[in-house]
Amino acid sequence: MKKLIKKSLAVMLGFFPSVSLAMGTDLEFSGRCGSSQYFASLSFVGDVLIHKLLYVSVVQESKDFSQIWRGINPLFSKANFSIANLEGPAAMGIDTEGRDWGDVGFIYDDRIYSGTNMRFNYHPRILSDLKKSGLDLLTMANNHILDRGSIGIDKSVIAARAAGIHTVGIRHSQERNAPYSRVVTVQGINIAFVGCTEMTNGRPDSKSQVLNCFNSNMIASIKELSARSDVDAVVIYPHWGDEYKQTPNARQVSAARSWLDAGATVVVGSHPHVLQPWDKYVTKDGRETFIVYSLGNFVAAQKDVERKASAVMYVGLTKPAQGKAVITGVAYTPTVRNGTKIYPVGASGDKAVLKYLSHHYGTSGILNPEESLPLKLCRSLH
């Protein structure tokens, strides 16, 4: 009994046995594409974090957030469906005290719209700018989503709906029974996306608007989703881990594997602001699944290559006439911020960036910007 109590307490407090992962491992999956099967490609990027330097450049120049990442848009268009983490609310007119000033225009004032001092809020135009760039779904469950309180989430949900971009991991305060997940049909494959966060920087979620990754119902919810006849795959996007650590902690590893054993197919994480490795995990029921513990910063104004460089991560899924979807392959294209713009990095590009990315994700999975994504992900097409 004492051992059981100690084990339960350790799980609650996050004390897990130490684990190690091989970094820079080239991954292969046994799923194959076929003429009688559905095939879908997904792309993922990490944190979209508009720090002051970037925000001010947008206000002074085009007043279009996509000027930051416009060079990456062709990479999104390669995939059938694209996902990102938007770090913070997009709440029109809400200041740091939660007061509503209405439409004050497209400005940066560090009070209503801010990207510094650990308090973030973006003009809701960012949602339509992400949408027109090719992003289809945002997880908004992260440690900054309550930076404008409950009203900030409400305003963000409404603005996202108006922009026509899907969100997961959050819900409107008046929709207490709304799911934190969303099922989307991508190329004939029904995919359930779930967003969650490990914390909200100590800000209380008094109206249960944000999904906590370590919610006691998380496993049951994944099992329920994966068992549904109208769901072919479950994708989890957690905001978790230790900032600036390039290896996942034991809590991340344990949670990811438990979610995959519960029925998920893909787990892609964010929050550490640096890359963490990927992994192929074979579940207890024999399924090949995929984990990226952290994709680092997609957009941010932090220094050093580890925080300037990231990747567009690709996953291929195929589904036969009967049965659930399986992974056919994974690939990635390195990216890097130079000044106030994000650029793709090809095989002959920045050597420091390529070294950093290959250290975590190997070399065989690199997709050069001019290459075909289906050929890379669908091995039967080679």
C-alpha positions, 0 to 999 in steps of 0.5 A: 500500500505504501508503494502505491501511495508513493507512486500515486504521489509521484505521478501527481507531483510530476516525479517520474523515472529518468528517461533518455531519447536518441537525438537525431534519429532518422525515422521510418514508418511501415504505412504505405499509400495506395490507389484505394486509400485516402492520403492526407499530409499535415504540417505543424509549426511551433510557437507564434510569439509576436514579441515587440520587435516583430510587432512594431515592424508590422505596425510601421510597415505593412500592418499585415502580420504575415510579412513576418512569415510570408517566406514560409507560406509555400511550405504550408501550401505543400500540406493539406492541413496546417497547424500552429500554436498561437501564443497568447490571446487575440482580443480586440481592445482588451488591456492588461487589466481586462478593460475593454477599450473597443477598436483602438486601431492597429497599434502597439502600445504595450497596454492593449496590444503587447508582446513583452513583459510576459503579457501578450495580446495581439490585434485579432487581424493576426487570425485572418493573416494566419488563415490567408497564409495557409494555417487551418487550425490553431491551438491556443491552450498555452501559458499566455492565453489568460494574459487578458483573462476570461474576456480575452479568451472569449474575444479570441474565440469570437474573432477566430470564428469570424476569421474562419480559422479553427481553434482547439484547447480553449472555449468561450465562457458561455459554452461550458460544455463545448469540447476542447477538440475539433474533428476535421475531415482532411482529404477524406480522413477524419482527424480529431485535434486536441490542444492542451497546456501544462499551465497558465502562468498561475492565472486562474482558469475560473471558468474552465476555458482552457484544457490542462494537459494533466486533467484527470479526464485526459486519457478517457477523452482520448480513448473516447475520441479514438473509439468513435467511428467518425474519427480516423486519427487523434492528434494532440498538441500539448504546451509543456516542458521546461523552457530552453531545455533541448530534451524532454522531461520525464513527465512529457515522455510519460504523458505522450506515451500514455496518450498514444497508448490511449489511442492518439496517433500524433503528439506535437509539442511546444513551449520550451522555445527550443527544439526537442527530439522526435520519436517513433513510439510503438504502442501497447496494441502495436500501432506506430505513432509519432512524437515531437516533444517541442518544435521551438519558436516558429515566430519569436524575437529571441536570440541565438540559433537555438531560438531563431531556428525551427521547422515546418514538420510534416506527417503523412496519414493514410487510411484504407477503406476499413480501419483507422489511419496510419502514418506513412512518413514524416519530414521537415523543412528547417526555418530561421528568423533573420531580422524580422522575417522567417525564411526556409533553409534548404540543403545548401543553406545556413550550416548552423541551422542545418546542424541544429535541426539534424541534431534533433531530427536526423538528415533523411527527413529533410524536405528541401523547399523545392521537393515534392511532399507526397513523394517524401511521405508516401514511400509507395510512390518512390 
